[in-house]
């Protein structure tokens, strides 16, 4: 079982995140986040340093706007799943360890018929959405038949926080070809 908290504002959500470890913190704690060290995160969580506010950065704004469209395309491509979304500030806490939480980009339900009970059972899961731009060849290696380590830690943390049985990671990857052509592809 989980505890659901839905802060009313972005500022309330940021304050609530100070009370524990969110899924986006997992890769940092494991030392695989290329943008922040685990020491920096510790300083933020203990109130010794203010987290950098990146909400006004163009790439963050793009990701926020694109998320709804990517979630919609995912739902169209996966009619076997019910895709649900409640709030950009929804926090799901682990009931036993409330400091362990996540803010989902989507929640999934995979229904199946239980022939023994003649009812419908469902597996609950999550949807994590990423938008990124590949700037050099080394970044492609992180996506070569796998997902980058920091995102893998994030989805594992989500499963631990929520009890979900599965998580889909859906990413839109933008890049420029050698010919200078701008392209994007979506991966799951």
C-alpha positions in Angstrom: 0.0 0.0 0.0 1.1 3.5 -0.7 0.5 7.0 0.7 -0.6 9.6 -1.9 0.2 13.3 -1.4 -0.8 15.9 -4.0 0.7 19.3 -3.2 -1.2 22.3 -4.6 1.8 24.2 -6.1 5.2 23.7 -7.5 6.7 25.3 -4.4 4.8 23.0 -2.1 6.0 20.0 -4.1 9.6 21.2 -3.9 9.2 21.5 -0.1 7.6 18.0 0.2 10.5 16.5 -1.8 12.9 17.7 0.9 11.4 15.1 3.3 12.9 12.1 1.7 14.5 10.4 -1.4 12.6 10.7 -4.6 13.1 8.5 -7.7 15.0 11.3 -9.5 17.5 11.3 -6.6 18.3 7.6 -6.9 20.9 7.8 -9.7 22.6 10.7 -7.8 22.8 8.6 -4.7 24.3 5.7 -6.7 26.9 8.0 -8.2 25.7 7.6 -11.9 24.0 11.0 -12.4 26.3 13.1 -14.7 24.6 16.4 -13.6 24.9 16.2 -9.8 27.1 14.5 -7.3 25.8 12.5 -4.3 27.6 15.0 -2.0 25.7 17.9 -3.7 22.4 16.1 -3.1 23.3 15.4 0.5 24.0 19.1 1.0 20.6 20.0 -0.5 18.7 17.4 1.5 20.3 18.5 4.8 19.4 22.1 4.1 23.1 23.2 3.7 22.6 24.2 0.1 19.6 25.4 -1.9 18.9 23.1 -4.9 19.4 24.8 -8.3 16.1 25.9 -9.8 16.2 24.7 -13.4 12.5 25.1 -14.0 13.0 28.1 -16.3 15.6 26.4 -18.5 14.5 25.8 -22.1 15.2 22.0 -22.1 13.1 21.6 -18.9 10.3 23.7 -20.3 10.4 21.6 -23.5 10.2 18.4 -21.5 7.2 19.6 -19.4 5.3 20.5 -22.6 6.3 17.4 -24.5 5.4 15.0 -21.7 1.6 15.2 -22.3 2.1 14.5 -26.0 4.5 11.6 -25.4 2.1 10.1 -22.8 -0.7 10.3 -25.3 1.4 8.6 -28.0 2.4 5.9 -25.6 -1.3 5.3 -24.8 -2.2 5.1 -28.5 0.7 2.6 -29.0 -0.3 0.4 -26.0 -4.0 -0.3 -26.1 -3.4 -3.2 -23.7 -2.6 -0.7 -21.0 -4.7 1.8 -19.2 -2.6 5.0 -18.9 -3.5 7.3 -16.0 -2.2 10.7 -14.9 -3.4 12.8 -12.1 -1.1 15.7 -11.3 2.5 16.9 -12.0 2.9 17.2 -8.3 1.5 13.8 -7.2 3.8 12.0 -4.8 3.5 8.3 -4.0 5.2 7.4 -0.8 6.1 3.9 0.4 3.8 3.2 3.4 6.5 1.3 5.4 9.3 3.8 4.5 7.6 7.2 3.8 10.9 8.8 3.1 11.0 6.7 -0.1 8.8 8.2 -2.8 8.3 9.1 -6.5 6.4 11.6 -8.6 5.1 9.5 -11.6 4.8 10.7 -15.2 2.0 8.2 -15.6 0.5 5.1 -13.9 -0.3 2.0 -15.9 -2.8 -0.8 -15.5 -2.5 -4.1 -17.4 -5.8 -5.9 -17.1 -6.1 -9.6 -17.7 -9.0 -12.0 -17.3 -8.6 -14.4 -14.4 -10.3 -17.6 -15.7 -10.5 -19.1 -12.2 -12.5 -16.3 -10.6 -14.0 -15.1 -13.9 -13.0 -11.6 -12.9 -10.4 -9.2 -14.1 -7.0 -8.9 -12.4 -4.6 -6.1 -13.0 -0.9 -5.5 -12.8 0.0 -2.0 -11.8 3.0 -0.2 -13.3 4.5 3.2 -14.0 5.5 5.3 -16.9 8.6 7.4 -16.9 9.0 9.9 -19.7 12.3 11.5 -20.7 13.2 14.0 -23.4 16.9 14.4 -24.2 19.2 15.6 -26.9 22.3 13.7 -28.0 25.1 16.1 -28.4 28.0 13.7 -29.1 28.5 10.0 -30.0 29.4 9.0 -26.5 25.8 9.7 -25.4 24.5 7.2 -27.9 26.4 4.4 -26.1 24.2 5.0 -23.0 21.1 4.2 -25.1 22.6 1.3 -27.1 20.2 -1.6 -26.3 19.7 -0.3 -22.8 18.7 2.8 -20.8 21.2 5.1 -19.1 22.2 4.1 -15.6 20.7 7.1 -13.9 17.3 6.4 -15.5 17.5 2.7 -14.6 18.1 3.6 -10.9 15.1 6.0 -11.2 12.7 3.3 -12.4 13.9 0.7 -9.9 13.3 3.3 -7.1 9.8 3.9 -8.4 9.0 0.2 -8.2 10.3 0.1 -4.7 8.4 3.2 -3.6 5.1 2.1 -5.1 5.1 -1.7 -5.3 4.6 -1.5 -9.1 5.2 -4.7 -11.0 6.7 -3.0 -14.1 7.8 0.4 -15.4 8.0 1.6 -19.0 10.6 4.2 -19.8 9.5 6.2 -22.9 12.1 8.6 -24.2 12.2 11.1 -27.0 15.7 11.5 -28.2 16.6 14.5 -30.4 19.8 14.6 -32.4 21.5 16.2 -35.4 22.8 13.9 -38.2 26.2 14.3 -39.8 24.5 16.1 -42.6 23.2 18.7 -40.2 19.6 17.4 -40.3 17.6 17.7 -37.0 15.8 14.5 -36.1 14.0 12.9 -33.2 13.1 9.3 -32.3 11.0 7.8 -29.5 12.2 4.8 -27.7 10.7 2.5 -25.0 
